């Protein structure tokens, strides 16, 4: 069983990587979003990063997802 503290750190790393990827993608595509659109995008990125981090790292460390 994996250490919960390790899983928390991996979740944070996945969240940061997904956030950085989203920002770079927006800059690459030269997208100008209003405040509401940016908030929706940020929420989607956070949700994706949390789900991805828990599933991928959980499976690698033997956790049931």
PDB file of N, CA, C and O in Angstrom:
ATOM      1  N   UNK A   1       0.844  -1.180   0.000  1.00  0.00           N
ATOM      2  CA  UNK A   1       0.000   0.000   0.000  1.00  0.00           C
ATOM      3  C   UNK A   1       0.888   1.242   0.000  1.00  0.00           C
ATOM      4  O   UNK A   1       1.873   1.311   0.735  1.00  0.00           O
ATOM      5  N   UNK A   2       0.543   2.188  -0.804  1.00  0.00           N
ATOM      6  CA  UNK A   2       1.358   3.392  -0.950  1.00  0.00           C
ATOM      7  C   UNK A   2       1.109   4.360   0.206  1.00  0.00           C
ATOM      8  O   UNK A   2       0.043   4.370   0.822  1.00  0.00           O
ATOM      9  N   UNK A   3       2.101   5.149   0.467  1.00  0.00           N
ATOM     10  CA  UNK A   3       2.030   6.154   1.514  1.00  0.00           C
ATOM     11  C   UNK A   3       1.080   7.278   1.093  1.00  0.00           C
ATOM     12  O   UNK A   3       1.230   7.813  -0.005  1.00  0.00           O
ATOM     13  N   UNK A   4       0.109   7.650   1.928  1.00  0.00           N
ATOM     14  CA  UNK A   4      -0.821   8.728   1.555  1.00  0.00           C
ATOM     15  C   UNK A   4      -0.118  10.062   1.309  1.00  0.00           C
ATOM     16  O   UNK A   4      -0.555  10.848   0.467  1.00  0.00           O
ATOM     17  N   UNK A   5       0.960  10.318   2.033  1.00  0.00           N
ATOM     18  CA  UNK A   5       1.699  11.565   1.829  1.00  0.00           C
ATOM     19  C   UNK A   5       2.347  11.585   0.444  1.00  0.00           C
ATOM     20  O   UNK A   5       2.390  12.627  -0.209  1.00  0.00           O
ATOM     21  N   UNK A   6       2.843  10.449   0.005  1.00  0.00           N
ATOM     22  CA  UNK A   6       3.434  10.352  -1.326  1.00  0.00           C
ATOM     23  C   UNK A   6       2.381  10.581  -2.401  1.00  0.00           C
ATOM     24  O   UNK A   6       2.634  11.281  -3.382  1.00  0.00           O
ATOM     25  N   UNK A   7       1.196   9.993  -2.219  1.00  0.00           N
ATOM     26  CA  UNK A   7       0.121  10.197  -3.190  1.00  0.00           C
ATOM     27  C   UNK A   7      -0.309  11.656  -3.236  1.00  0.00           C
ATOM     28  O   UNK A   7      -0.644  12.167  -4.305  1.00  0.00           O
ATOM     29  N   UNK A   8      -0.303  12.331  -2.095  1.00  0.00           N
ATOM     30  CA  UNK A   8      -0.645  13.751  -2.063  1.00  0.00           C
ATOM     31  C   UNK A   8       0.377  14.561  -2.843  1.00  0.00           C
ATOM     32  O   UNK A   8       0.011  15.459  -3.601  1.00  0.00           O
ATOM     33  N   UNK A   9       1.641  14.255  -2.665  1.00  0.00           N
ATOM     34  CA  UNK A   9       2.691  14.963  -3.413  1.00  0.00           C
ATOM     35  C   UNK A   9       2.567  14.711  -4.914  1.00  0.00           C
ATOM     36  O   UNK A   9       2.729  15.630  -5.717  1.00  0.00           O
ATOM     37  N   UNK A  10       2.281  13.478  -5.285  1.00  0.00           N
ATOM     38  CA  UNK A  10       2.132  13.159  -6.701  1.00  0.00           C
ATOM     39  C   UNK A  10       0.913  13.853  -7.296  1.00  0.00           C
ATOM     40  O   UNK A  10       0.945  14.272  -8.453  1.00  0.00           O
ATOM     41  N   UNK A  11      -0.160  13.978  -6.519  1.00  0.00           N
ATOM     42  CA  UNK A  11      -1.330  14.723  -6.984  1.00  0.00           C
ATOM     43  C   UNK A  11      -0.974  16.181  -7.252  1.00  0.00           C
ATOM     44  O   UNK A  11      -1.396  16.757  -8.254  1.00  0.00           O
ATOM     45  N   UNK A  12      -0.200  16.767  -6.356  1.00  0.00           N
ATOM     46  CA  UNK A  12       0.199  18.170  -6.536  1.00  0.00           C
ATOM     47  C   UNK A  12       1.085  18.338  -7.766  1.00  0.00           C
ATOM     48  O   UNK A  12       0.938  19.304  -8.516  1.00  0.00           O
ATOM     49  N   UNK A  13       1.991  17.409  -7.968  1.00  0.00           N
ATOM     50  CA  UNK A  13       2.862  17.479  -9.141  1.00  0.00           C
ATOM     51  C   UNK A  13       2.044  17.360 -10.418  1.00  0.00           C
ATOM     52  O   UNK A  13       2.269  18.108 -11.370  1.00  0.00           O
ATOM     53  N   UNK A  14       1.098  16.426 -10.447  1.00  0.00           N
ATOM     54  CA  UNK A  14       0.245  16.262 -11.629  1.00  0.00           C
ATOM     55  C   UNK A  14      -0.581  17.509 -11.877  1.00  0.00           C
ATOM     56  O   UNK A  14      -0.770  17.912 -13.025  1.00  0.00           O
ATOM     57  N   UNK A  15      -1.074  18.122 -10.816  1.00  0.00           N
ATOM     58  CA  UNK A  15      -1.862  19.345 -10.951  1.00  0.00           C
ATOM     59  C   UNK A  15      -1.021  20.473 -11.532  1.00  0.00           C
ATOM     60  O   UNK A  15      -1.473  21.190 -12.423  1.00  0.00           O
ATOM     61  N   UNK A  16       0.190  20.631 -11.035  1.00  0.00           N
ATOM     62  CA  UNK A  16       1.070  21.679 -11.550  1.00  0.00           C
ATOM     63  C   UNK A  16       1.435  21.444 -13.013  1.00  0.00           C
ATOM     64  O   UNK A  16       1.445  22.381 -13.811  1.00  0.00           O
ATOM     65  N   UNK A  17       1.732  20.209 -13.361  1.00  0.00           N
ATOM     66  CA  UNK A  17       2.082  19.907 -14.750  1.00  0.00           C
ATOM     67  C   UNK A  17       0.915  20.157 -15.694  1.00  0.00           C
ATOM     68  O   UNK A  17       1.101  20.705 -16.781  1.00  0.00           O
ATOM     69  N   UNK A  18      -0.278  19.762 -15.289  1.00  0.00           N
ATOM     70  CA  UNK A  18      -1.448  19.995 -16.139  1.00  0.00           C
ATOM     71  C   UNK A  18      -1.744  21.482 -16.259  1.00  0.00           C
ATOM     72  O   UNK A  18      -2.123  21.954 -17.331  1.00  0.00           O
ATOM     73  N   UNK A  19      -1.576  22.223 -15.175  1.00  0.00           N
ATOM     74  CA  UNK A  19      -1.783  23.669 -15.226  1.00  0.00           C
ATOM     75  C   UNK A  19      -0.776  24.352 -16.134  1.00  0.00           C
ATOM     76  O   UNK A  19      -1.141  25.222 -16.925  1.00  0.00           O
ATOM     77  N   UNK A  20       0.482  23.966 -16.026  1.00  0.00           N
ATOM     78  CA  UNK A  20       1.506  24.544 -16.898  1.00  0.00           C
ATOM     79  C   UNK A  20       1.252  24.204 -18.359  1.00  0.00           C
ATOM     80  O   UNK A  20       1.437  25.042 -19.241  1.00  0.00           O
ATOM     81  N   UNK A  21       0.830  22.979 -18.608  1.00  0.00           N
ATOM     82  CA  UNK A  21       0.512  22.579 -19.975  1.00  0.00           C
ATOM     83  C   UNK A  21      -0.641  23.407 -20.532  1.00  0.00           C
ATOM     84  O   UNK A  21      -0.598  23.836 -21.685  1.00  0.00           O
ATOM     85  N   UNK A  22      -1.667  23.631 -19.720  1.00  0.00           N
ATOM     86  CA  UNK A  22      -2.822  24.413 -20.177  1.00  0.00           C
ATOM     87  C   UNK A  22      -2.423  25.851 -20.490  1.00  0.00           C
ATOM     88  O   UNK A  22      -2.862  26.412 -21.495  1.00  0.00           O
ATOM     89  N   UNK A  23      -1.600  26.446 -19.642  1.00  0.00           N
ATOM     90  CA  UNK A  23      -1.165  27.826 -19.875  1.00  0.00           C
ATOM     91  C   UNK A  23      -0.327  27.916 -21.142  1.00  0.00           C
ATOM     92  O   UNK A  23      -0.515  28.822 -21.953  1.00  0.00           O
ATOM     93  N   UNK A  24       0.590  26.986 -21.311  1.00  0.00           N
ATOM     94  CA  UNK A  24       1.423  27.002 -22.513  1.00  0.00           C
ATOM     95  C   UNK A  24       0.594  26.772 -23.771  1.00  0.00           C
ATOM     96  O   UNK A  24       0.856  27.377 -24.810  1.00  0.00           O
ATOM     97  N   UNK A  25      -0.402  25.901 -23.678  1.00  0.00           N
ATOM     98  CA  UNK A  25      -1.270  25.655 -24.823  1.00  0.00           C
ATOM     99  C   UNK A  25      -2.058  26.905 -25.189  1.00  0.00           C
ATOM    100  O   UNK A  25      -2.210  27.221 -26.369  1.00  0.00           O
ATOM    101  N   UNK A  26      -2.558  27.616 -24.186  1.00  0.00           N
ATOM    102  CA  UNK A  26      -3.297  28.855 -24.452  1.00  0.00           C
ATOM    103  C   UNK A  26      -2.391  29.909 -25.081  1.00  0.00           C
ATOM    104  O   UNK A  26      -2.810  30.621 -25.993  1.00  0.00           O
ATOM    105  N   UNK A  27      -1.159  30.013 -24.602  1.00  0.00           N
ATOM    106  CA  UNK A  27      -0.224  30.968 -25.192  1.00  0.00           C
ATOM    107  C   UNK A  27       0.134  30.569 -26.618  1.00  0.00           C
ATOM    108  O   UNK A  27       0.250  31.428 -27.493  1.00  0.00           O
ATOM    109  N   UNK A  28       0.309  29.283 -26.855  1.00  0.00           N
ATOM    110  CA  UNK A  28       0.649  28.804 -28.193  1.00  0.00           C
ATOM    111  C   UNK A  28      -0.481  29.082 -29.179  1.00  0.00           C
ATOM    112  O   UNK A  28      -0.236  29.473 -30.321  1.00  0.00           O
ATOM    113  N   UNK A  29      -1.719  28.879 -28.732  1.00  0.00           N
ATOM    114  CA  UNK A  29      -2.873  29.094 -29.607  1.00  0.00           C
ATOM    115  C   UNK A  29      -3.306  30.554 -29.653  1.00  0.00           C
ATOM    116  O   UNK A  29      -4.211  30.908 -30.409  1.00  0.00           O
ATOM    117  N   UNK A  30      -2.670  31.404 -28.852  1.00  0.00           N
ATOM    118  CA  UNK A  30      -2.973  32.833 -28.786  1.00  0.00           C
ATOM    119  C   UNK A  30      -4.455  33.058 -28.479  1.00  0.00           C
ATOM    120  O   UNK A  30      -5.156  33.767 -29.201  1.00  0.00           O
ATOM    121  N   UNK A  31      -4.911  32.436 -27.391  1.00  0.00           N
ATOM    122  CA  UNK A  31      -6.312  32.518 -26.980  1.00  0.00           C
ATOM    123  C   UNK A  31      -6.464  33.620 -25.942  1.00  0.00           C
ATOM    124  O   UNK A  31      -5.689  33.702 -24.989  1.00  0.00           O
ATOM    125  N   UNK A  32      -7.477  34.470 -26.139  1.00  0.00           N
ATOM    126  CA  UNK A  32      -7.792  35.512 -25.172  1.00  0.00           C
ATOM    127  C   UNK A  32      -9.157  35.199 -24.572  1.00  0.00           C
ATOM    128  O   UNK A  32     -10.184  35.364 -25.231  1.00  0.00           O
ATOM    129  N   UNK A  33      -9.166  34.750 -23.330  1.00  0.00           N
ATOM    130  CA  UNK A  33     -10.411  34.341 -22.689  1.00  0.00           C
ATOM    131  C   UNK A  33     -10.904  35.418 -21.733  1.00  0.00           C
ATOM    132  O   UNK A  33     -10.111  36.135 -21.123  1.00  0.00           O
ATOM    133  N   UNK A  34     -12.207  35.519 -21.612  1.00  0.00           N
ATOM    134  CA  UNK A  34     -12.779  36.397 -20.594  1.00  0.00           C
ATOM    135  C   UNK A  34     -12.619  35.726 -19.233  1.00  0.00           C
ATOM    136  O   UNK A  34     -12.166  34.584 -19.150  1.00  0.00           O
ATOM    137  N   UNK A  35     -12.987  36.426 -18.180  1.00  0.00           N
ATOM    138  CA  UNK A  35     -12.840  35.884 -16.833  1.00  0.00           C
ATOM    139  C   UNK A  35     -13.630  34.607 -16.616  1.00  0.00           C
ATOM    140  O   UNK A  35     -13.130  33.675 -15.986  1.00  0.00           O
ATOM    141  N   UNK A  36     -14.852  34.541 -17.124  1.00  0.00           N
ATOM    142  CA  UNK A  36     -15.695  33.362 -16.938  1.00  0.00           C
ATOM    143  C   UNK A  36     -15.124  32.161 -17.685  1.00  0.00           C
ATOM    144  O   UNK A  36     -15.079  31.054 -17.147  1.00  0.00           O
ATOM    145  N   UNK A  37     -14.693  32.376 -18.906  1.00  0.00           N
ATOM    146  CA  UNK A  37     -14.115  31.289 -19.690  1.00  0.00           C
ATOM    147  C   UNK A  37     -12.834  30.767 -19.069  1.00  0.00           C
ATOM    148  O   UNK A  37     -12.576  29.563 -19.071  1.00  0.00           O
ATOM    149  N   UNK A  38     -12.029  31.684 -18.535  1.00  0.00           N
ATOM    150  CA  UNK A  38     -10.781  31.273 -17.898  1.00  0.00           C
ATOM    151  C   UNK A  38     -11.063  30.467 -16.633  1.00  0.00           C
ATOM    152  O   UNK A  38     -10.362  29.496 -16.348  1.00  0.00           O
ATOM    153  N   UNK A  39     -12.086  30.865 -15.872  1.00  0.00           N
ATOM    154  CA  UNK A  39     -12.442  30.124 -14.659  1.00  0.00           C
ATOM    155  C   UNK A  39     -12.922  28.718 -15.003  1.00  0.00           C
ATOM    156  O   UNK A  39     -12.578  27.763 -14.306  1.00  0.00           O
ATOM    157  N   UNK A  40     -13.706  28.578 -16.061  1.00  0.00           N
ATOM    158  CA  UNK A  40     -14.160  27.252 -16.478  1.00  0.00           C
ATOM    159  C   UNK A  40     -12.993  26.384 -16.935  1.00  0.00           C
ATOM    160  O   UNK A  40     -12.935  25.194 -16.625  1.00  0.00           O
ATOM    161  N   UNK A  41     -12.073  26.982 -17.669  1.00  0.00           N
ATOM    162  CA  UNK A  41     -10.902  26.235 -18.119  1.00  0.00           C
ATOM    163  C   UNK A  41     -10.047  25.796 -16.930  1.00  0.00           C
ATOM    164  O   UNK A  41      -9.569  24.662 -16.893  1.00  0.00           O
ATOM    165  N   UNK A  42      -9.857  26.683 -15.967  1.00  0.00           N
ATOM    166  CA  UNK A  42      -9.067  26.343 -14.786  1.00  0.00           C
ATOM    167  C   UNK A  42      -9.717  25.206 -14.004  1.00  0.00           C
ATOM    168  O   UNK A  42      -9.025  24.313 -13.516  1.00  0.00           O
ATOM    169  N   UNK A  43     -11.031  25.235 -13.883  1.00  0.00           N
ATOM    170  CA  UNK A  43     -11.743  24.168 -13.184  1.00  0.00           C
ATOM    171  C   UNK A  43     -11.583  22.833 -13.908  1.00  0.00           C
ATOM    172  O   UNK A  43     -11.399  21.795 -13.273  1.00  0.00           O
ATOM    173  N   UNK A  44     -11.651  22.863 -15.221  1.00  0.00           N
ATOM    174  CA  UNK A  44     -11.481  21.638 -16.002  1.00  0.00           C
ATOM    175  C   UNK A  44     -10.065  21.085 -15.852  1.00  0.00           C
ATOM    176  O   UNK A  44      -9.879  19.874 -15.735  1.00  0.00           O
ATOM    177  N   UNK A  45      -9.073  21.966 -15.855  1.00  0.00           N
ATOM    178  CA  UNK A  45      -7.680  21.529 -15.717  1.00  0.00           C
ATOM    179  C   UNK A  45      -7.446  20.912 -14.342  1.00  0.00           C
ATOM    180  O   UNK A  45      -6.791  19.876 -14.225  1.00  0.00           O
ATOM    181  N   UNK A  46      -7.978  21.543 -13.312  1.00  0.00           N
ATOM    182  CA  UNK A  46      -7.807  21.016 -11.957  1.00  0.00           C
ATOM    183  C   UNK A  46      -8.469  19.645 -11.831  1.00  0.00           C
ATOM    184  O   UNK A  46      -7.882  18.721 -11.268  1.00  0.00           O
ATOM    185  N   UNK A  47      -9.673  19.513 -12.346  1.00  0.00           N
ATOM    186  CA  UNK A  47     -10.365  18.228 -12.287  1.00  0.00           C
ATOM    187  C   UNK A  47      -9.629  17.137 -13.028  1.00  0.00           C
ATOM    188  O   UNK A  47      -9.491  16.019 -12.532  1.00  0.00           O
ATOM    189  N   UNK A  48      -9.156  17.464 -14.220  1.00  0.00           N
ATOM    190  CA  UNK A  48      -8.413  16.480 -15.000  1.00  0.00           C
ATOM    191  C   UNK A  48      -7.129  16.073 -14.287  1.00  0.00           C
ATOM    192  O   UNK A  48      -6.800  14.888 -14.226  1.00  0.00           O
ATOM    193  N   UNK A  49      -6.411  17.040 -13.754  1.00  0.00           N
ATOM    194  CA  UNK A  49      -5.137  16.737 -13.100  1.00  0.00           C
ATOM    195  C   UNK A  49      -5.340  15.854 -11.875  1.00  0.00           C
ATOM    196  O   UNK A  49      -4.563  14.930 -11.637  1.00  0.00           O
ATOM    197  N   UNK A  50      -6.376  16.136 -11.105  1.00  0.00           N
ATOM    198  CA  UNK A  50      -6.622  15.315  -9.920  1.00  0.00           C
ATOM    199  C   UNK A  50      -6.996  13.889 -10.297  1.00  0.00           C
ATOM    200  O   UNK A  50      -6.486  12.936  -9.709  1.00  0.00           O
ATOM    201  N   UNK A  51      -7.876  13.741 -11.263  1.00  0.00           N
ATOM    202  CA  UNK A  51      -8.271  12.396 -11.678  1.00  0.00           C
ATOM    203  C   UNK A  51      -7.107  11.645 -12.310  1.00  0.00           C
ATOM    204  O   UNK A  51      -6.899  10.466 -12.026  1.00  0.00           O
ATOM    205  N   UNK A  52      -6.349  12.323 -13.164  1.00  0.00           N
ATOM    206  CA  UNK A  52      -5.222  11.684 -13.829  1.00  0.00           C
ATOM    207  C   UNK A  52      -4.150  11.297 -12.816  1.00  0.00           C
ATOM    208  O   UNK A  52      -3.618  10.188 -12.859  1.00  0.00           O
ATOM    209  N   UNK A  53      -3.838  12.207 -11.914  1.00  0.00           N
ATOM    210  CA  UNK A  53      -2.804  11.929 -10.920  1.00  0.00           C
ATOM    211  C   UNK A  53      -3.160  10.759 -10.031  1.00  0.00           C
ATOM    212  O   UNK A  53      -2.313   9.911  -9.751  1.00  0.00           O
ATOM    213  N   UNK A  54      -4.389  10.704  -9.588  1.00  0.00           N
ATOM    214  CA  UNK A  54      -4.804   9.613  -8.707  1.00  0.00           C
ATOM    215  C   UNK A  54      -4.840   8.283  -9.444  1.00  0.00           C
ATOM    216  O   UNK A  54      -4.441   7.258  -8.892  1.00  0.00           O
ATOM    217  N   UNK A  55      -5.311   8.290 -10.683  1.00  0.00           N
ATOM    218  CA  UNK A  55      -5.431   7.012 -11.386  1.00  0.00           C
ATOM    219  C   UNK A  55      -4.072   6.487 -11.832  1.00  0.00           C
ATOM    220  O   UNK A  55      -3.755   5.322 -11.589  1.00  0.00           O
ATOM    221  N   UNK A  56      -3.266   7.320 -12.477  1.00  0.00           N
ATOM    222  CA  UNK A  56      -1.982   6.850 -13.006  1.00  0.00           C
ATOM    223  C   UNK A  56      -1.024   6.483 -11.884  1.00  0.00           C
ATOM    224  O   UNK A  56      -0.486   5.376 -11.872  1.00  0.00           O
ATOM    225  N   UNK A  57      -0.804   7.387 -10.948  1.00  0.00           N
ATOM    226  CA  UNK A  57       0.151   7.100  -9.887  1.00  0.00           C
ATOM    227  C   UNK A  57      -0.391   6.056  -8.921  1.00  0.00           C
ATOM    228  O   UNK A  57       0.376   5.282  -8.348  1.00  0.00           O
ATOM    229  N   UNK A  58      -1.710   6.030  -8.738  1.00  0.00           N
ATOM    230  CA  UNK A  58      -2.297   5.000  -7.885  1.00  0.00           C
ATOM    231  C   UNK A  58      -2.099   3.612  -8.463  1.00  0.00           C
ATOM    232  O   UNK A  58      -1.781   2.671  -7.735  1.00  0.00           O
ATOM    233  N   UNK A  59      -2.283   3.481  -9.762  1.00  0.00           N
ATOM    234  CA  UNK A  59      -2.072   2.181 -10.401  1.00  0.00           C
ATOM    235  C   UNK A  59      -0.605   1.777 -10.365  1.00  0.00           C
ATOM    236  O   UNK A  59      -0.282   0.608 -10.153  1.00  0.00           O
ATOM    237  N   UNK A  60       0.275   2.738 -10.572  1.00  0.00           N
ATOM    238  CA  UNK A  60       1.704   2.427 -10.545  1.00  0.00           C
ATOM    239  C   UNK A  60       2.154   1.974  -9.158  1.00  0.00           C
ATOM    240  O   UNK A  60       3.066   1.157  -9.030  1.00  0.00           O
ATOM    241  N   UNK A  61       1.514   2.506  -8.129  1.00  0.00           N
ATOM    242  CA  UNK A  61       1.921   2.178  -6.772  1.00  0.00           C
ATOM    243  C   UNK A  61       1.082   1.068  -6.149  1.00  0.00           C
ATOM    244  O   UNK A  61       1.238   0.770  -4.965  1.00  0.00           O
ATOM    245  N   UNK A  62       0.197   0.455  -6.928  1.00  0.00           N
ATOM    246  CA  UNK A  62      -0.565  -0.684  -6.442  1.00  0.00           C
ATOM    247  C   UNK A  62      -1.826  -0.342  -5.685  1.00  0.00           C
ATOM    248  O   UNK A  62      -2.384  -1.202  -5.004  1.00  0.00           O
ATOM    249  N   UNK A  63      -2.290   0.884  -5.783  1.00  0.00           N
ATOM    250  CA  UNK A  63      -3.530   1.268  -5.111  1.00  0.00           C
ATOM    251  C   UNK A  63      -4.713   0.883  -5.982  1.00  0.00           C
ATOM    252  O   UNK A  63      -4.616   0.891  -7.209  1.00  0.00           O
ATOM    253  N   UNK A  64      -5.824   0.549  -5.352  1.00  0.00           N
ATOM    254  CA  UNK A  64      -7.044   0.320  -6.128  1.00  0.00           C
ATOM    255  C   UNK A  64      -7.694   1.673  -6.376  1.00  0.00           C
ATOM    256  O   UNK A  64      -7.828   2.488  -5.463  1.00  0.00           O
ATOM    257  N   UNK A  65      -8.089   1.898  -7.600  1.00  0.00           N
ATOM    258  CA  UNK A  65      -8.631   3.211  -7.976  1.00  0.00           C
ATOM    259  C   UNK A  65     -10.134   3.136  -7.989  1.00  0.00           C
ATOM    260  O   UNK A  65     -10.799   4.130  -8.280  1.00  0.00           O
TER     261      UNK A  65
END
